[in-house]
Amino acid sequence: MVILKNIKLSSNGIECSYDPEKSGKRGHIKICMDGEIEEIQFSDYEYGKQAYAAATVHKLRDLLEAGHIPEGATVIWY
């Protein structure tokens, strides 16, 4: 599970902070309007750094496509 917080849309793209497993060890991701990754600051969460970042990127791309931008979101997989 990864929690997305402070999701913000701008003319340049979309960005958010993400919190893997409610660890409090947040990372930050920015995506351009074309869906390309602009910047990733990985969380210091010990396990699966890339899996949590990838889930966050996927969700941000989905939000861009849908055009609905909430303040926060949760991504769960199993």
N, C-alpha and C positions, 0 to 999 in steps of 0.2 A: 504494500500500500504506500502511496505517496500522496501527500497533501500539497496542493498548489495554493499559494496565497499571494495577495496583492497583484492579481493579474491585471495588466495594463496594456491597452491598445493605443498605438500612436500611428502617425502617418508612415513611420519607418518599419513598424512590425508589432510584435506582441512579446511581452516579457512577464516573468513571474519569479517568485521565490518558491522553492520546493523543499519539503521536509519529509525525508524517508522514514517511514514507520513511527511517526510522531517523536522522533529522536531529539528534536530541537537543534539538529545540526543541519542548518539550511544551506542550500546551494542557490544559484541564480542562473536563469537561462533567458537569452534573447533570440528571437526568431524573426527573420526578415519577412516582408509581406509575400515573397515568393516561396516561403516555407523553408528556406535555407537557414542553417544555424549561424547566427552572428557571433554569439559569445556564450561560453559555458563556464561557470564557476562551480566545480563539483562540490557536493556536500562532503563533510568530513566523516559522514557515517561510514563505519568500518566495512560493511558488507555490500557488495553489488553496486558500486558507485555508478557504473555505466548502465546497469539495468534501470535504476531509478531515473537517471537523466534521460534515457531513451523513452521511458513511459511518459515523462513530462513533455518531451519534444513532440511525441505522437499526439498527446492531448492538446497541446497548443496549436498544432497544425489542424486538428479537428475543429477547434474553436474558431480559428481563422476561416475555415471553409464554411462553417455553419453561420458565421456572422453574429453569434450570440456570445458575448463576453461577460461572464460572471466575475465577481470579486475573488472567488475561490472555487476550487473543485477538488474532488478526490478521485484517484485512479486506483482500482483494485484489480488484481489478476491472481490466477492460481494455476 
